Amino acid sequence: MSRGEEMASALAKTIKAILETGNSERDVIDKFAAALHQLGMVKEAALIFTAASTLWGEPSDVDQIAAWFEAQAVKERELLDSGDCNSPVTTQERWLVYKASAQSVRDRVWQKKP
């Protein structure tokens, strides 16, 4: 059995197991993409996540996490601009951390291999 056939067989077993769980269609797609990612098919997994998000018209988990960090950065900026905070220096630093975190989530930094 070739490497491609082995991967196809593993994916087929994974899909069958996922479908038997009785979860929603979105859960099945997300689990399938996660299985692809675990098999080292990172680009394919990203395509599946993006396609599912487009199909259901909802943001992916990555987009939702990045949006949360962006919202936190906006709150920090508002606090910084209001002058109501005790230490503008730490607020500025936290704002920068949230902005950087949002960007790293969008770039999927945690998934990149060293």
C-alpha positions as semicolon CSV with decimal commas, in nm:
position;residue;x (nm);y (nm);z (nm)
1;M;0,000;0,000;0,000
2;S;0,143;0,338;-0,102
3;R;0,177;0,634;0,133
4;G;-0,115;0,808;-0,043
5;E;-0,337;0,503;-0,004
6;E;-0,245;0,477;0,364
7;M;-0,337;0,841;0,421
8;A;-0,662;0,799;0,229
9;S;-0,747;0,494;0,437
10;A;-0,670;0,679;0,762
11;L;-0,884;0,973;0,651
12;A;-1,169;0,744;0,552
13;K;-1,164;0,580;0,895
14;T;-1,153;0,920;1,061
15;I;-1,446;1,050;0,857
16;K;-1,650;0,740;0,934
17;A;-1,579;0,776;1,308
18;I;-1,667;1,147;1,300
19;L;-1,993;1,086;1,116
20;E;-2,092;0,818;1,367
21;T;-2,071;1,071;1,651
22;G;-2,391;1,234;1,526
23;N;-2,256;1,586;1,564
24;S;-2,363;1,881;1,354
25;E;-2,235;1,925;1,001
26;R;-2,006;2,208;1,110
27;D;-1,856;1,992;1,387
28;V;-1,791;1,714;1,137
29;I;-1,616;1,953;0,898
30;D;-1,409;2,105;1,179
31;K;-1,306;1,762;1,308
32;F;-1,219;1,651;0,956
33;A;-1,000;1,959;0,910
34;A;-0,836;1,891;1,247
35;A;-0,765;1,533;1,134
36;L;-0,605;1,667;0,816
37;H;-0,392;1,899;1,024
38;Q;-0,277;1,613;1,248
39;L;-0,177;1,415;0,941
40;G;0,047;1,702;0,835
41;M;-0,183;1,835;0,566
42;V;-0,184;2,190;0,703
43;K;-0,271;2,369;0,377
44;E;-0,560;2,133;0,310
45;A;-0,690;2,177;0,664
46;A;-0,681;2,555;0,628
47;L;-0,871;2,528;0,300
48;I;-1,139;2,311;0,463
49;F;-1,175;2,555;0,756
50;T;-1,206;2,848;0,516
51;A;-1,453;2,669;0,290
52;A;-1,671;2,570;0,586
53;S;-1,670;2,923;0,720
54;T;-1,771;3,056;0,381
55;L;-2,038;2,788;0,337
56;W;-2,204;2,859;0,671
57;G;-2,142;3,232;0,653
58;E;-1,976;3,244;0,992
59;P;-1,624;3,332;1,094
60;S;-1,379;3,055;1,166
61;D;-1,249;2,995;1,518
62;V;-0,929;3,174;1,421
63;D;-1,125;3,479;1,304
64;Q;-1,336;3,478;1,621
65;I;-1,028;3,461;1,844
66;A;-0,855;3,737;1,647
67;A;-1,172;3,950;1,669
68;W;-1,176;3,903;2,047
69;F;-0,817;4,025;2,072
70;E;-0,902;4,319;1,846
71;A;-1,198;4,408;2,069
72;Q;-0,973;4,391;2,374
73;A;-0,722;4,619;2,201
74;V;-1,001;4,870;2,130
75;K;-1,106;4,864;2,496
76;E;-0,747;4,916;2,606
77;R;-0,708;5,206;2,362
78;E;-1,030;5,365;2,491
79;L;-0,907;5,328;2,848
80;L;-0,571;5,472;2,755
81;D;-0,731;5,768;2,576
82;S;-0,981;5,836;2,855
83;G;-0,712;5,908;3,113
84;D;-0,908;5,705;3,372
85;C;-0,639;5,445;3,414
86;N;-0,382;5,454;3,691
87;S;-0,088;5,369;3,471
88;P;-0,098;5,469;3,103
89;V;0,231;5,285;3,049
90;T;0,091;4,943;3,141
91;T;-0,229;5,011;2,949
92;Q;-0,026;5,100;2,640
93;E;0,173;4,780;2,680
94;R;-0,142;4,570;2,719
95;W;-0,293;4,735;2,411
96;L;0,017;4,643;2,211
97;V;0,003;4,286;2,343
98;Y;-0,361;4,246;2,234
99;K;-0,285;4,389;1,890
100;A;0,014;4,157;1,849
101;S;-0,189;3,860;1,975
102;A;-0,465;3,927;1,723
103;Q;-0,210;3,938;1,442
104;S;-0,037;3,619;1,557
105;V;-0,374;3,441;1,570
106;R;-0,452;3,556;1,216
107;D;-0,111;3,437;1,102
108;R;-0,166;3,103;1,280
109;V;0,174;3,140;1,448
110;W;0,100;2,858;1,691
111;Q;0,062;2,613;1,402
112;K;0,391;2,695;1,232
113;K;0,671;2,452;1,289
114;P;1,003;2,593;1,414
